Amino acid sequence: MQQTGIAVILAAGAGRKFLPYNTVRNKCAFPIGNTPVVARLVLQLREIGFSRIVVVVGYEEASVRAALRPHLDSNIVFVRQASGAMGTVPATLSALQSIGVTSESLLVAYGDVIVSTEDIRAVWQLHTQHHATASFLCAPVGDSLAQDWIGCQIKRERPKGGALPDSLQGHSTDSTFRMGGIFAFGAEALPYVQNAPATMTHVPVGGMPPVESDLAEVYANLLDEGKDVAAVVAKHPTADLDKCWNIFDASNLVLQEQANLCTESRIHPTAKIADSAEITGNIIVEEGAVIGSRAVLKGFTSVGRNTQVINGAIVGEGVLIGAETRISDYCLVSGRSVIGNHCVVGHGGEMDGIMLDHSYIWHYSEIFGVLGLSVDIGAATVCGTLRFDDGNTIHRLHGRRELPRLGSNATYFGDYCRTGVNVITQPGAKIGTYSCVGAGVVLYDDVPDRKLILLKQETIVRDWGPERYGW
């Protein structure tokens, strides 16, 4: 059933903490489980029943439009965020100015979040059916750092459904819940959105908020003035693509979703599976795909259209493989990995992580991490994954020390980068977009975008010949 409200997806921000994957795209267009995050949100909003969806664009606008091209219709409208405006409030106001401020309720989704359809629906219903002035999604901080998020405290259950937040605060060390990127509000909250402060004032002493107007501050002000602000505590895991290592959280979430949905094998009539293939658990094999001789598939695996898993390839449990891809020649794809479309994992290669479209791994390479678009991995490139102190790598991001919960020792290969033969990356290395790491380099430090690193070696030349052997 179609809703009378309007859904807005905010996909305009520069995502400056998402390097090295924010150079050629908006992070909302980054594919998780081979589907761009913003496209996943559009499909979820349609499932809930929204007839109008406004997508606010700005930085790398074309990537968002391209990600949504297969899903476009007259009910999706693109709006550019006002020039020079920073923050989620100006982006929301850009949508309202385009469609006209009305008395209709509004659902706002940050375009870089992975959340369940059930949780989005619960936020919307809490506002529209249970009459909260404003509602939002939150999730337990868990084992992540509370100060990494805009957080909140939950006081108690709300008599009319949901929960009552006690406070909202930006990047506090005390929060037990974090904001989940889904908001719903109506006409009563509009003046607070239209007159929001330029910075978030609800921060710890010395918290130093940026000059960006945030929807969380709107909700904090509503709460301060005694309005009925209600929270939905997520029933399902959530993920936020804030930094590159969050890709692992998001990918694991989607992989688990897919595995839960696959209660029986689904094999297209045109697919071919060799008698000698060793298959355990449920699999999805799409049109024209081939599971060849001596291939091993362990547990849930999804194999895309016209993809080949052939000649002794080994695929671990819980793997998504895109269309027109070749996994072959005794290579290994570890469990919980995602391989994109038009990729190659060839002879003796090992891949553990996420691999975007058109990327190649050949000849005895061992890769753990994230490969961007069209990454060319040279033969025998190896990712170091274990430090001598058995610890996790501390990353530096815009001067801040970061200790990721997942993926701290992974290597992050930016879009369109290349490695030469026998490159070794140390745990946690990041290689920028359009960069090359030359043959034989042992890479300890991050590589910025558009750089070429070559090994300078010193050689010794001496005379040699038969006389050295007594002739």
C-alpha positions as semicolon CSV with decimal commas, in nm:
position;residue;x (nm);y (nm);z (nm)
1;M;0,000;0,000;0,000
2;Q;0,136;0,340;-0,095
3;Q;0,212;0,590;0,182
4;T;0,105;0,954;0,173
5;G;0,440;1,073;0,306
6;I;0,758;1,153;0,121
7;A;1,090;0,972;0,153
8;V;1,416;1,163;0,116
9;I;1,757;1,003;0,069
10;L;2,055;1,224;0,150
11;A;2,338;1,141;-0,092
12;A;2,522;1,470;-0,129
13;G;2,812;1,464;0,117
14;A;3,177;1,435;0,016
15;G;3,246;1,139;0,246
16;R;3,597;1,264;0,314
17;K;3,664;0,991;0,574
18;F;3,582;0,716;0,324
19;L;3,913;0,731;0,139
20;P;4,044;0,573;-0,081
21;Y;3,695;0,506;-0,221
22;N;3,559;0,862;-0,234
23;T;3,759;0,997;-0,529
24;V;3,553;0,871;-0,824
25;R;3,216;0,823;-0,652
26;N;2,989;0,939;-0,378
27;K;3,013;0,680;-0,099
28;C;2,636;0,626;-0,121
29;A;2,702;0,465;-0,461
30;F;2,953;0,218;-0,317
31;P;2,830;-0,138;-0,379
32;I;2,768;-0,364;-0,080
33;G;2,686;-0,719;-0,180
34;N;2,715;-0,597;-0,543
35;T;2,429;-0,347;-0,497
36;P;2,495;0,025;-0,444
37;V;2,384;0,134;-0,098
38;V;2,156;0,407;-0,236
39;A;1,989;0,157;-0,472
40;R;1,927;-0,080;-0,181
41;L;1,754;0,204;0,007
42;V;1,532;0,289;-0,290
43;L;1,420;-0,073;-0,317
44;Q;1,345;-0,085;0,056
45;L;1,143;0,236;0,047
46;R;0,940;0,106;-0,244
47;E;0,875;-0,217;-0,055
48;I;0,743;-0,015;0,239
49;G;0,515;0,169;-0,004
50;F;0,653;0,519;-0,059
51;S;0,527;0,661;-0,387
52;R;0,761;0,963;-0,388
53;I;1,134;0,946;-0,328
54;V;1,357;1,252;-0,340
55;V;1,732;1,190;-0,371
56;V;1,947;1,486;-0,267
57;V;2,276;1,487;-0,460
58;G;2,590;1,698;-0,462
59;Y;2,942;1,556;-0,449
60;E;3,003;1,314;-0,740
61;E;2,636;1,341;-0,836
62;A;2,683;1,132;-1,151
63;S;2,779;0,822;-0,952
64;V;2,453;0,836;-0,756
65;R;2,248;0,884;-1,071
66;A;2,427;0,593;-1,238
67;A;2,371;0,369;-0,937
68;L;1,997;0,439;-0,957
69;R;1,964;0,420;-1,335
70;P;1,814;0,065;-1,333
71;H;1,550;0,179;-1,082
72;L;1,447;0,517;-1,220
73;D;1,085;0,612;-1,276
74;S;0,873;0,925;-1,249
75;N;0,845;0,884;-0,872
76;I;1,219;0,938;-0,813
77;V;1,329;1,301;-0,818
78;F;1,688;1,427;-0,796
79;V;1,755;1,754;-0,614
80;R;2,092;1,926;-0,586
81;Q;2,195;2,043;-0,241
82;A;2,229;2,419;-0,216
83;S;2,579;2,532;-0,308
84;G;2,806;2,594;-0,010
85;A;2,565;2,445;0,243
86;M;2,715;2,182;0,474
87;G;2,529;1,919;0,673
88;T;2,220;1,702;0,672
89;V;1,981;1,986;0,760
90;P;2,059;2,192;0,446
91;A;2,031;1,876;0,239
92;T;1,687;1,806;0,387
93;L;1,582;2,166;0,329
94;S;1,693;2,140;-0,035
95;A;1,448;1,853;-0,076
96;L;1,169;2,043;0,097
97;Q;1,224;2,353;-0,114
98;S;1,208;2,145;-0,431
99;I;0,886;1,962;-0,348
100;G;0,729;2,243;-0,148
101;V;0,690;2,246;0,228
102;T;0,359;2,074;0,308
103;S;0,186;1,919;0,606
104;E;0,285;1,574;0,488
105;S;0,515;1,363;0,697
106;L;0,871;1,309;0,585
107;L;1,104;1,012;0,619
108;V;1,472;1,097;0,581
109;A;1,735;0,828;0,522
110;Y;2,107;0,887;0,514
111;G;2,226;0,739;0,186
112;D;2,524;0,555;0,336
113;V;2,349;0,326;0,587
114;I;2,265;-0,042;0,571
115;V;1,953;-0,113;0,777
116;S;1,672;-0,366;0,758
117;T;1,342;-0,286;0,588
118;E;1,161;-0,384;0,907
119;D;1,349;-0,122;1,110
120;I;1,283;0,154;0,852
121;R;0,914;0,066;0,856
122;A;0,909;0,075;1,237
123;V;1,048;0,432;1,244
124;W;0,786;0,545;0,995
125;Q;0,499;0,376;1,179
126;L;0,610;0,513;1,515
127;H;0,565;0,863;1,376
128;T;0,259;0,817;1,154
129;Q;0,058;0,556;1,345
130;H;0,178;0,606;1,702
131;H;0,181;0,985;1,675
132;A;0,533;1,073;1,781
133;T;0,628;1,428;1,688
134;A;0,952;1,287;1,552
135;S;1,107;0,942;1,552
136;F;1,448;0,800;1,469
137;L;1,640;0,476;1,450
138;C;1,917;0,395;1,694
139;A;2,140;0,092;1,748
140;P;2,351;-0,029;2,040
141;V;2,708;0,099;2,033
142;G;2,823;-0,255;2,114
143;D;3,197;-0,310;2,089
144;S;3,262;-0,001;1,877
145;L;3,378;0,329;2,028
146;A;3,089;0,548;2,143
147;Q;3,284;0,863;2,055
148;D;3,289;0,760;1,688
149;W;2,915;0,829;1,662
150;I;2,639;1,075;1,736
151;G;2,493;0,894;2,034
152;C;2,194;0,880;2,261
153;Q;2,074;0,732;2,586
154;I;1,746;0,546;2,619
155;K;1,538;0,629;2,928
156;R;1,252;0,380;2,915
157;E;0,984;0,237;2,691
158;R;0,736;0,480;2,541
159;P;0,373;0,399;2,639
160;K;0,257;0,442;2,278
161;G;0,539;0,236;2,128
162;G;0,911;0,270;2,079
163;A;1,144;0,411;2,342
164;L;1,201;0,748;2,505
165;P;1,550;0,893;2,455
166;D;1,702;1,067;2,755
167;S;1,962;1,268;2,566
168;L;2,129;1,313;2,228
169;Q;2,494;1,411;2,207
170;G;2,759;1,423;1,940
171;H;3,064;1,200;1,980
172;S;3,033;1,146;2,352
173;T;3,221;0,867;2,529
174;D;2,915;0,791;2,745
175;S;2,650;0,700;2,488
176;T;2,519;0,344;2,482
177;F;2,327;0,385;2,155
178;R;2,416;0,554;1,827
179;M;2,198;0,727;1,572
180;G;2,103;0,493;1,286
181;G;2,050;0,737;0,998
182;I;1,669;0,701;0,964
183;F;1,441;0,987;1,073
184;A;1,068;1,063;1,048
185;F;0,888;1,386;1,136
186;G;0,589;1,600;1,041
187;A;0,475;1,961;1,030
188;E;0,529;2,025;1,403
189;A;0,902;1,959;1,363
190;L;0,948;2,165;1,046
191;P;1,024;2,498;1,221
192;Y;1,305;2,324;1,410
193;V;1,451;2,199;1,081
194;Q;1,414;2,536;0,910
195;N;1,578;2,721;1,199
196;A;1,844;2,473;1,305
197;P;2,178;2,609;1,430
198;A;2,481;2,600;1,202
199;T;2,668;2,362;1,433
200;M;2,570;2,087;1,673
201;T;2,557;2,237;2,021
202;H;2,481;1,912;2,203
203;V;2,840;1,794;2,236
204;P;3,073;1,720;2,528
205;V;3,273;2,010;2,669
206;G;3,550;2,083;2,418
207;G;3,388;1,854;2,162
208;M;3,467;2,092;1,872
209;P;3,179;2,025;1,628
210;P;3,231;2,122;1,263
211;V;3,027;2,400;1,103
212;E;2,764;2,162;0,970
213;S;2,397;2,169;1,056
214;D;2,289;1,820;1,162
215;L;1,947;1,658;1,192
216;A;2,057;1,509;1,524
217;E;2,072;1,865;1,665
218;V;1,712;1,919;1,548
219;Y;1,603;1,612;1,742
220;A;1,804;1,722;2,047
221;N;1,627;2,059;2,042
222;L;1,287;1,893;2,011
223;L;1,374;1,675;2,308
224;D;1,492;1,975;2,513
225;E;1,158;2,147;2,459
226;G;0,956;1,848;2,574
227;K;0,831;1,732;2,235
228;D;0,735;1,368;2,189
229;V;1,058;1,238;2,036
230;A;1,062;0,858;2,009
231;A;1,336;0,611;1,927
232;V;1,325;0,274;1,756
233;V;1,598;0,045;1,878
234;A;1,703;-0,156;1,573
235;K;1,600;-0,522;1,585
236;H;1,854;-0,611;1,317
237;P;2,222;-0,525;1,271
238;T;2,300;-0,191;1,110
239;A;2,607;-0,049;0,936
240;D;2,723;0,297;0,840
241;L;2,978;0,358;0,564
242;D;3,170;0,624;0,750
243;K;3,523;0,489;0,692
244;C;3,668;0,232;0,454
245;W;3,683;-0,046;0,715
246;N;3,307;-0,013;0,771
247;I;3,277;-0,191;0,434
248;F;3,342;-0,517;0,620
249;D;3,059;-0,454;0,869
250;A;2,817;-0,371;0,589
251;S;2,925;-0,661;0,370
252;N;2,891;-0,914;0,652
253;L;2,542;-0,786;0,726
254;V;2,427;-0,827;0,366
255;L;2,593;-1,168;0,330
256;Q;2,409;-1,291;0,638
257;E;2,082;-1,153;0,500
258;Q;2,134;-1,340;0,174
259;A;2,226;-1,664;0,351
260;N;1,914;-1,644;0,570
261;L;1,693;-1,597;0,264
262;C;1,844;-1,894;0,081
263;T;1,655;-2,180;0,245
264;E;1,694;-2,405;-0,059
265;S;1,911;-2,420;-0,368
266;R;1,794;-2,228;-0,674
267;I;1,959;-2,331;-1,000
268;H;1,859;-2,175;-1,333
269;P;1,768;-2,429;-1,605
270;T;2,046;-2,299;-1,830
271;A;2,314;-2,331;-1,562
272;K;2,559;-2,621;-1,579
273;I;2,704;-2,809;-1,283
274;A;2,968;-3,076;-1,337
275;D;2,919;-3,414;-1,172
276;S;3,264;-3,386;-1,014
277;A;3,185;-3,052;-0,843
278;E;3,177;-3,076;-0,465
279;I;2,892;-2,868;-0,325
280;T;2,789;-2,831;0,039
281;G;2,478;-2,642;0,149
282;N;2,234;-2,428;-0,049
283;I;2,350;-2,241;-0,358
284;I;2,206;-1,993;-0,605
285;V;2,325;-2,038;-0,963
286;E;2,192;-1,789;-1,216
287;E;2,134;-1,801;-1,591
288;G;2,421;-1,939;-1,798
289;A;2,654;-1,991;-1,501
290;V;2,891;-2,290;-1,494
291;I;3,017;-2,485;-1,192
292;G;3,296;-2,686;-1,350
293;S;3,497;-2,999;-1,283
294;R;3,660;-3,030;-0,940
295;A;3,511;-2,698;-0,821
296;V;3,441;-2,687;-0,448
297;L;3,159;-2,472;-0,302
298;K;3,136;-2,479;0,078
299;G;2,804;-2,370;0,222
300;F;2,586;-2,087;0,090
301;T;2,718;-1,943;-0,236
302;S;2,551;-1,721;-0,496
303;V;2,691;-1,741;-0,850
304;G;2,587;-1,469;-1,095
305;R;2,475;-1,477;-1,456
306;N;2,726;-1,631;-1,702
307;T;2,989;-1,665;-1,429
308;Q;3,229;-1,959;-1,435
309;V;3,358;-2,138;-1,125
310;I;3,581;-2,392;-1,295
311;N;3,889;-2,612;-1,291
312;G;3,937;-2,682;-0,923
313;A;3,836;-2,341;-0,786
314;I;3,758;-2,343;-0,414
315;V;3,486;-2,111;-0,278
316;G;3,429;-2,078;0,097
317;E;3,102;-2,047;0,286
318;G;2,886;-1,739;0,243
319;V;3,018;-1,589;-0,083
320;L;2,847;-1,367;-0,340
321;I;2,988;-1,373;-0,694
322;G;2,863;-1,129;-0,957
323;A;2,788;-1,173;-1,327
324;E;3,032;-1,248;-1,611
325;T;3,311;-1,339;-1,367
326;R;3,566;-1,622;-1,380
327;I;3,686;-1,805;-1,069
328;S;3,926;-2,068;-1,195
329;D;4,240;-2,280;-1,190
330;Y;4,272;-2,389;-0,828
331;C;4,225;-2,043;-0,683
332;L;4,070;-1,984;-0,339
333;V;3,791;-1,740;-0,250
334;S;3,759;-1,733;0,127
335;G;3,426;-1,740;0,307
336;R;3,237;-1,414;0,367
337;S;3,379;-1,260;0,048
338;V;3,205;-1,065;-0,228
339;I;3,333;-1,078;-0,587
340;G;3,193;-0,822;-0,831
341;N;3,093;-0,838;-1,197
342;H;3,342;-0,903;-1,479
343;C;3,616;-1,004;-1,236
344;V;3,888;-1,270;-1,259
345;V;4,043;-1,471;-0,977
346;G;4,290;-1,686;-1,164
347;H;4,559;-1,948;-1,125
348;G;4,653;-2,005;-0,761
349;G;4,518;-1,667;-0,651
350;E;4,365;-1,620;-0,307
351;M;4,100;-1,358;-0,231
352;D;3,955;-1,276;0,111
353;G;3,736;-0,967;0,128
354;I;3,551;-0,748;-0,121
355;M;3,634;-0,711;-0,489
356;L;3,456;-0,452;-0,703
357;D;3,373;-0,484;-1,074
358;H;3,640;-0,548;-1,340
359;S;3,920;-0,630;-1,095
360;Y;4,176;-0,906;-1,160
361;I;4,388;-1,132;-0,940
362;W;4,637;-1,366;-1,103
363;H;4,915;-1,615;-1,031
364;Y;4,980;-1,695;-0,667
365;S;4,860;-1,364;-0,527
366;E;4,726;-1,359;-0,171
367;I;4,487;-1,069;-0,111
368;F;4,303;-0,971;0,207
369;G;4,113;-0,647;0,190
370;V;3,900;-0,437;-0,045
371;L;3,972;-0,395;-0,416
372;G;3,813;-0,096;-0,587
373;L;3,700;-0,075;-0,949
374;S;3,929;-0,223;-1,216
375;V;4,218;-0,297;-0,982
376;D;4,498;-0,490;-1,153
377;I;4,688;-0,710;-0,906
378;G;5,031;-0,813;-1,031
379;A;5,147;-1,174;-1,003
380;A;5,254;-1,283;-0,653
381;T;5,127;-0,968;-0,484
382;V;5,081;-1,057;-0,117
383;C;4,899;-0,877;0,163
384;G;5,060;-0,903;0,504
385;T;4,785;-0,968;0,757
386;L;4,956;-1,056;1,086
387;R;5,180;-0,819;1,279
388;F;5,476;-0,944;1,479
389;D;5,304;-0,818;1,795
390;D;4,984;-1,006;1,696
391;G;4,796;-0,679;1,735
392;N;4,571;-0,465;1,519
393;T;4,700;-0,182;1,304
394;I;4,623;0,170;1,422
395;H;4,519;0,387;1,127
396;R;4,554;0,762;1,098
397;L;4,266;0,941;0,931
398;H;4,289;1,318;0,898
399;G;4,525;1,320;1,194
400;R;4,309;1,105;1,423
401;R;4,419;0,766;1,552
402;E;4,166;0,499;1,455
403;L;4,145;0,136;1,567
404;P;3,888;-0,042;1,347
405;R;3,673;-0,317;1,495
406;L;3,703;-0,514;1,170
407;G;3,950;-0,483;0,885
408;S;4,230;-0,312;1,075
409;N;4,493;-0,536;0,911
410;A;4,333;-0,543;0,568
411;T;4,481;-0,369;0,264
412;Y;4,260;-0,112;0,088
413;F;4,322;-0,084;-0,286
414;G;4,165;0,231;-0,432
415;D;3,982;0,239;-0,764
416;Y;4,190;0,193;-1,080
417;C;4,514;0,124;-0,894
418;R;4,777;-0,136;-0,996
419;T;5,052;-0,341;-0,839
420;G;5,358;-0,490;-1,005
421;V;5,486;-0,843;-0,949
422;N;5,599;-0,944;-0,601
423;V;5,453;-0,642;-0,419
424;I;5,405;-0,694;-0,044
425;T;5,166;-0,471;0,147
426;Q;5,196;-0,444;0,523
427;P;4,882;-0,474;0,742
428;G;4,650;-0,177;0,712
429;A;4,804;-0,018;0,402
430;K;4,584;0,199;0,179
431;I;4,662;0,263;-0,188
432;G;4,499;0,566;-0,346
433;T;4,291;0,587;-0,661
434;Y;4,490;0,599;-0,988
435;S;4,811;0,494;-0,809
436;C;5,067;0,226;-0,897
437;V;5,299;0,031;-0,669
438;G;5,596;-0,101;-0,866
439;A;5,743;-0,450;-0,869
440;G;5,916;-0,569;-0,556
441;V;5,801;-0,285;-0,329
442;V;5,735;-0,367;0,035
443;L;5,466;-0,112;0,117
444;Y;5,458;0,017;0,475
445;D;5,286;0,354;0,433
446;D;4,963;0,470;0,274
447;V;4,986;0,587;-0,087
448;P;4,790;0,902;-0,185
449;D;4,586;0,924;-0,505
450;R;4,770;0,960;-0,837
451;K;5,114;0,841;-0,722
452;L;5,366;0,598;-0,871
453;I;5,601;0,418;-0,631
454;L;5,905;0,243;-0,775
455;L;6,176;0,048;-0,597
456;K;6,523;0,199;-0,636
457;Q;6,779;-0,079;-0,598
458;E;7,155;-0,080;-0,585
459;T;7,338;-0,342;-0,793
460;I;7,696;-0,468;-0,813
461;V;7,850;-0,572;-1,149
462;R;8,161;-0,793;-1,156
463;D;8,351;-0,985;-1,422
464;W;8,257;-1,350;-1,452
465;G;8,324;-1,636;-1,691
466;P;8,484;-1,979;-1,752
467;E;8,805;-1,879;-1,570
468;R;8,611;-1,882;-1,245
469;Y;8,578;-2,257;-1,290
470;G;8,940;-2,332;-1,362
471;W;8,935;-2,314;-1,744
